[in-house]
Amino acid sequence: MGMKTLGRHLVVEMYGCRSDLLGDLSLARKSLNEAVEACKATFMGEHYTMFPGGGVSGVIIIAESHISIHTWPEHGYIAIDIFTCGEHIDPWKAYEVFVKNYSPSRVNVMEIRRGVVEV
């Protein structure tokens, strides 16, 4: 009997990002939508919030799970979750979109294999 992973979850922390980019709601929306396309996921819905301090949060629900972004312009910091299920979705393709659009000076990424089950 073998093992199978049901999903992959990238927990991404980006540092040294320009604060003007982190307060840009349209860039967050564009980045999330491009990420969905890049990893070939199935778009299901989205929600965005702009905070009084200038930060942005957004999430896109995909049939394969979700992709979210939360920004802190005052710290040049972004937290991104890319959780994908299924064998044909590559979360690293979505990750590349955020790096391209936000040009962080430093990134920490942890990949978690979710739902390791026997097959």
Phi, psi and omega in degrees: 000137181254182180243150180223145175258127180281329183208163176235134184234114175266124174255111190245133174237122180245131182241159175072030178270150179295130184297327179295328178288327184285342177262009185263101182298322181294326177291321177298314180298314179299316182295316179297315180294321176295323179296318177300314179296317184297322181267003176063039178273172182253110180296133179238329181175168183210158175210141182224149176222137174251125183267152181306327179283357177105352180285160182231139170233142178207149177217139170244126174274129176243157179303332183268002173140250183199161172225129182225158178222141176221126185243148174233089183303324182293345178243359182063031190239142175229137171249128182231135171244132175231100182247116182232142176242158180099158186273350186252004181255129181249104182296336180292333175292322176293317179306317181301327179297315181294320178298317180296317186280335184246348176044058180292153176276338180210142180224137169244130179229134174239127176258125179249127174274120185255142176066055176282114186232158176281142177234000000 
